[in-house]
Protein backbone atom coordinates (compact mmCIF):
# COMPACT_ATOMS: atom_id res chain seq x y z
CA UNK A 1 0.00 0.00 0.00
CA UNK A 2 1.51 3.30 -1.09
CA UNK A 3 1.18 6.07 1.45
CA UNK A 4 1.37 9.70 0.47
CA UNK A 5 3.30 12.35 2.32
CA UNK A 6 0.31 13.59 4.35
CA UNK A 7 -0.64 10.06 5.44
CA UNK A 8 2.92 9.43 6.66
CA UNK A 9 2.97 12.80 8.47
CA UNK A 10 -0.34 11.95 10.17
CA UNK A 11 0.97 8.51 11.18
CA UNK A 12 4.16 10.09 12.59
CA UNK A 13 2.21 12.79 14.49
CA UNK A 14 0.02 10.08 16.05
CA UNK A 15 3.10 8.14 17.21
CA UNK A 16 4.83 11.31 18.45
CA UNK A 17 1.75 12.24 20.48
CA UNK A 18 1.62 8.73 21.97
CA UNK A 19 5.31 9.08 22.90
CA UNK A 20 4.51 12.38 24.67
CA UNK A 21 6.32 14.70 22.26
CA UNK A 22 9.48 12.88 21.17
CA UNK A 23 9.59 9.55 19.41
CA UNK A 24 12.90 7.64 19.43
CA UNK A 25 12.78 4.60 17.17
CA UNK A 26 14.90 2.85 14.50
CA UNK A 27 13.72 3.87 11.02
CA UNK A 28 13.35 0.23 9.91
CA UNK A 29 11.02 -0.52 12.87
CA UNK A 30 8.98 2.61 12.25
CA UNK A 31 8.70 1.80 8.54
CA UNK A 32 7.52 -1.72 9.31
CA UNK A 33 4.97 -0.35 11.79
CA UNK A 34 3.64 2.19 9.27
CA UNK A 35 3.76 -0.30 6.41
CA UNK A 36 6.17 1.30 3.93
CA UNK A 37 9.74 0.48 2.85
CA UNK A 38 12.46 2.01 5.11
CA UNK A 39 14.11 3.90 2.25
CA UNK A 40 10.77 5.51 1.26
CA UNK A 41 10.19 6.55 4.88
CA UNK A 42 13.73 7.95 5.04
CA UNK A 43 13.09 10.19 2.03
CA UNK A 44 9.69 11.29 3.34
CA UNK A 45 11.17 12.17 6.75
CA UNK A 46 13.89 14.22 5.02
CA UNK A 47 11.30 16.08 2.93
CA UNK A 48 9.10 16.70 5.99
CA UNK A 49 12.13 17.95 7.93
CA UNK A 50 13.09 20.34 5.12
CA UNK A 51 9.55 21.72 5.07
CA UNK A 52 9.66 22.32 8.84
CA UNK A 53 6.93 19.79 9.64
CA UNK A 54 9.35 17.52 11.55
CA UNK A 55 12.59 17.80 13.47
CA UNK A 56 15.01 14.88 13.72
CA UNK A 57 18.20 13.94 15.53
CA UNK A 58 20.04 10.63 15.44
CA UNK A 59 20.46 8.63 18.63
CA UNK A 60 22.75 6.03 17.06
CA UNK A 61 21.68 2.44 17.69
CA UNK A 62 18.56 3.59 19.57
CA UNK A 63 17.28 5.12 16.36
CA UNK A 64 16.02 8.48 15.30
CA UNK A 65 14.42 11.09 17.52
CA UNK A 66 11.44 12.62 15.75
CA UNK A 67 9.47 15.63 16.97
CA UNK A 68 6.84 17.83 15.42
CA UNK A 69 8.46 20.86 13.82
CA UNK A 70 6.29 23.20 15.90
CA UNK A 71 6.84 21.43 19.23
CA UNK A 72 8.74 22.94 22.19
CA UNK A 73 12.35 21.78 22.16
CA UNK A 74 12.26 21.23 18.39
CA UNK A 75 15.05 23.72 17.82
CA UNK A 76 18.37 23.61 19.59
CA UNK A 77 21.25 26.09 19.33
CA UNK A 78 23.87 23.41 18.58
CA UNK A 79 21.98 22.05 15.61
CA UNK A 80 23.56 23.02 12.28
CA UNK A 81 21.79 21.95 9.09
CA UNK A 82 19.90 18.74 8.45
CA UNK A 83 20.77 15.58 10.26
CA UNK A 84 21.94 12.58 8.25
CA UNK A 85 21.31 9.06 9.38
CA UNK A 86 21.13 5.55 7.99
CA UNK A 87 17.58 4.87 6.79
CA UNK A 88 17.87 1.21 7.80
CA UNK A 89 19.37 1.30 11.29
CA UNK A 90 19.25 4.97 12.34
CA UNK A 91 23.00 5.21 12.98
CA UNK A 92 24.51 8.70 12.45
CA UNK A 93 26.16 9.09 9.04
CA UNK A 94 28.79 11.70 8.31
CA UNK A 95 28.75 13.66 5.04
CA UNK A 96 30.69 11.80 2.36
CA UNK A 97 30.03 8.31 3.74
CA UNK A 98 28.77 5.87 1.11
CA UNK A 99 28.01 3.04 3.55
CA UNK A 100 26.67 2.90 7.09
CA UNK A 101 29.39 2.15 9.65
CA UNK A 102 26.87 0.25 11.79
CA UNK A 103 24.91 -2.02 9.43
CA UNK A 104 27.07 -1.74 6.28
CA UNK A 105 24.20 -0.88 3.92
CA UNK A 106 24.65 1.67 1.15
CA UNK A 107 23.53 5.18 2.16
CA UNK A 108 21.31 7.22 -0.16
CA UNK A 109 22.99 10.16 -1.84
URPE-V864232 format. One record per pair of residues at least 12 apart in sequence whose C-alpha atoms are under 10 Angstrom apart, sorted by sequence separation. I is the first residue (numbers start at 1). J is the second residue. D is the distance in Angstrom with one decimal. If there is no record, write none. Layout:
BEGIN
I & J & D
I & J & D
END
This chain:
BEGIN
26 & 38 & 9.7
27 & 39 & 8.8
54 & 66 & 6.8
55 & 67 & 5.2
56 & 68 & 8.9
83 & 95 & 9.7
88 & 100 & 9.0
90 & 102 & 9.0
91 & 103 & 8.3
97 & 109 & 9.2
28 & 41 & 8.7
54 & 67 & 5.7
55 & 68 & 6.1
56 & 69 & 8.9
86 & 99 & 8.6
87 & 100 & 9.3
89 & 102 & 7.6
90 & 103 & 9.5
96 & 109 & 8.9
27 & 41 & 7.6
28 & 42 & 9.1
53 & 67 & 8.8
54 & 68 & 4.6
55 & 69 & 5.1
86 & 100 & 6.2
88 & 102 & 9.9
89 & 103 & 6.7
93 & 107 & 8.3
95 & 109 & 9.6
15 & 30 & 9.5
27 & 42 & 7.2
53 & 68 & 6.1
54 & 69 & 4.1
55 & 70 & 8.6
85 & 100 & 8.5
86 & 101 & 9.1
88 & 103 & 7.9
89 & 104 & 9.7
52 & 68 & 8.4
53 & 69 & 4.6
54 & 70 & 7.8
55 & 71 & 8.9
86 & 102 & 8.7
88 & 104 & 9.8
89 & 105 & 9.1
49 & 66 & 9.5
52 & 69 & 5.3
53 & 70 & 7.2
54 & 71 & 9.0
57 & 74 & 9.8
86 & 103 & 8.6
88 & 105 & 7.7
12 & 30 & 8.9
27 & 45 & 9.7
49 & 67 & 9.7
51 & 69 & 8.9
52 & 70 & 7.9
53 & 71 & 9.7
55 & 73 & 9.6
56 & 74 & 8.3
86 & 104 & 9.6
87 & 105 & 9.2
88 & 106 & 9.5
15 & 34 & 9.9
49 & 68 & 9.2
50 & 69 & 9.9
55 & 74 & 6.0
56 & 75 & 9.7
64 & 83 & 9.9
86 & 105 & 8.2
87 & 106 & 9.6
88 & 107 & 8.9
48 & 68 & 9.8
49 & 69 & 7.5
54 & 74 & 8.3
55 & 75 & 7.7
86 & 106 & 8.6
87 & 107 & 7.5
45 & 66 & 9.0
48 & 69 & 8.9
64 & 85 & 8.0
86 & 107 & 6.3
87 & 108 & 8.2
11 & 33 & 9.7
12 & 34 & 8.6
52 & 74 & 10.0
57 & 79 & 9.0
63 & 85 & 9.0
64 & 86 & 9.4
85 & 107 & 8.5
86 & 108 & 8.3
8 & 31 & 9.8
11 & 34 & 7.1
63 & 86 & 9.2
64 & 87 & 9.4
84 & 107 & 9.7
85 & 108 & 9.7
63 & 87 & 9.6
84 & 108 & 10.0
57 & 82 & 8.7
58 & 83 & 7.2
60 & 85 & 8.4
63 & 88 & 9.4
64 & 89 & 8.9
65 & 90 & 9.4
8 & 34 & 7.7
56 & 82 & 8.2
57 & 83 & 6.1
58 & 84 & 7.7
59 & 85 & 9.3
60 & 86 & 9.2
63 & 89 & 6.7
64 & 90 & 5.6
7 & 34 & 9.7
8 & 35 & 9.8
55 & 82 & 8.9
56 & 83 & 6.8
57 & 84 & 8.3
58 & 85 & 6.4
62 & 89 & 8.6
63 & 90 & 4.5
64 & 91 & 8.0
8 & 36 & 9.2
55 & 83 & 9.1
56 & 84 & 9.1
57 & 85 & 8.4
58 & 86 & 9.1
61 & 89 & 6.9
62 & 90 & 7.4
63 & 91 & 6.6
64 & 92 & 9.0
56 & 85 & 9.6
60 & 89 & 8.2
61 & 90 & 6.4
62 & 91 & 8.1
63 & 92 & 9.0
60 & 90 & 6.0
61 & 91 & 5.6
3 & 34 & 9.1
50 & 81 & 9.7
59 & 90 & 7.4
60 & 91 & 4.2
61 & 92 & 8.6
3 & 35 & 8.5
24 & 56 & 9.5
26 & 58 & 9.4
50 & 82 & 7.8
58 & 90 & 6.5
59 & 91 & 7.1
60 & 92 & 5.6
2 & 35 & 8.6
3 & 36 & 7.3
8 & 41 & 8.0
12 & 45 & 9.4
22 & 55 & 9.7
23 & 56 & 9.5
24 & 57 & 9.1
25 & 58 & 9.6
26 & 59 & 9.0
30 & 63 & 9.6
49 & 82 & 7.8
57 & 90 & 9.6
58 & 91 & 6.7
59 & 92 & 7.4
60 & 93 & 9.2
1 & 35 & 7.4
2 & 36 & 7.1
22 & 56 & 9.5
24 & 58 & 8.7
25 & 59 & 8.8
26 & 60 & 8.9
29 & 63 & 9.1
30 & 64 & 9.7
49 & 83 & 9.3
58 & 92 & 5.7
1 & 36 & 7.4
2 & 37 & 9.5
9 & 44 & 8.6
24 & 59 & 7.7
26 & 61 & 7.5
27 & 62 & 9.8
28 & 63 & 9.0
57 & 92 & 8.8
58 & 93 & 9.0
5 & 41 & 9.4
8 & 44 & 7.8
9 & 45 & 8.4
25 & 61 & 9.2
26 & 62 & 6.3
27 & 63 & 6.5
46 & 82 & 8.3
3 & 40 & 9.6
8 & 45 & 8.7
25 & 62 & 6.3
26 & 63 & 3.8
27 & 64 & 6.7
46 & 83 & 8.8
2 & 40 & 9.8
3 & 41 & 9.7
6 & 44 & 9.7
24 & 62 & 7.0
25 & 63 & 4.6
26 & 64 & 5.8
27 & 65 & 9.7
46 & 84 & 8.8
5 & 44 & 6.6
9 & 48 & 7.7
24 & 63 & 5.9
25 & 64 & 5.4
26 & 65 & 8.8
4 & 44 & 8.9
5 & 45 & 9.0
8 & 48 & 9.6
13 & 53 & 9.7
23 & 63 & 9.4
24 & 64 & 5.2
25 & 65 & 6.7
13 & 54 & 9.1
23 & 64 & 7.7
24 & 65 & 4.2
25 & 66 & 8.3
61 & 102 & 8.2
5 & 47 & 8.8
6 & 48 & 9.5
12 & 54 & 9.1
22 & 64 & 9.8
23 & 65 & 5.4
24 & 66 & 6.4
42 & 84 & 9.9
45 & 87 & 9.7
60 & 102 & 8.8
61 & 103 & 9.9
5 & 48 & 8.1
22 & 65 & 6.4
23 & 66 & 5.1
24 & 67 & 9.0
42 & 85 & 8.8
9 & 53 & 8.1
22 & 66 & 5.8
23 & 67 & 6.6
42 & 86 & 8.3
43 & 87 & 8.4
9 & 54 & 8.5
21 & 66 & 8.5
22 & 67 & 5.0
23 & 68 & 9.6
42 & 87 & 5.2
21 & 67 & 6.2
22 & 68 & 8.0
41 & 87 & 7.8
42 & 88 & 8.4
20 & 67 & 9.7
21 & 68 & 7.5
39 & 86 & 9.2
40 & 87 & 8.8
41 & 88 & 9.8
19 & 67 & 9.8
38 & 86 & 9.8
39 & 87 & 5.8
42 & 90 & 9.6
16 & 65 & 9.6
22 & 71 & 9.2
38 & 87 & 6.1
39 & 88 & 7.2
16 & 66 & 7.3
17 & 67 & 9.1
21 & 71 & 7.4
37 & 87 & 9.8
38 & 88 & 6.1
15 & 66 & 9.6
16 & 67 & 6.5
17 & 68 & 9.1
21 & 72 & 8.6
22 & 73 & 9.4
37 & 88 & 9.5
38 & 89 & 9.3
15 & 67 & 9.8
16 & 68 & 7.5
21 & 73 & 9.3
22 & 74 & 9.2
13 & 66 & 9.3
21 & 74 & 9.6
12 & 66 & 8.3
13 & 67 & 8.2
12 & 67 & 8.8
13 & 68 & 6.9
12 & 68 & 8.7
31 & 87 & 9.6
31 & 88 & 9.2
27 & 85 & 9.3
28 & 86 & 9.6
9 & 68 & 9.4
27 & 86 & 8.2
28 & 87 & 7.0
29 & 88 & 8.7
26 & 86 & 9.4
27 & 87 & 5.8
28 & 88 & 5.1
29 & 89 & 8.7
26 & 87 & 8.4
27 & 88 & 5.9
28 & 89 & 6.3
29 & 90 & 9.9
26 & 88 & 7.5
27 & 89 & 6.2
28 & 90 & 7.9
26 & 89 & 5.7
27 & 90 & 5.8
25 & 89 & 9.4
26 & 90 & 5.3
27 & 91 & 9.6
25 & 90 & 8.1
26 & 91 & 8.6
43 & 108 & 9.0
24 & 90 & 9.9
42 & 108 & 9.2
39 & 107 & 9.5
39 & 108 & 8.3
END
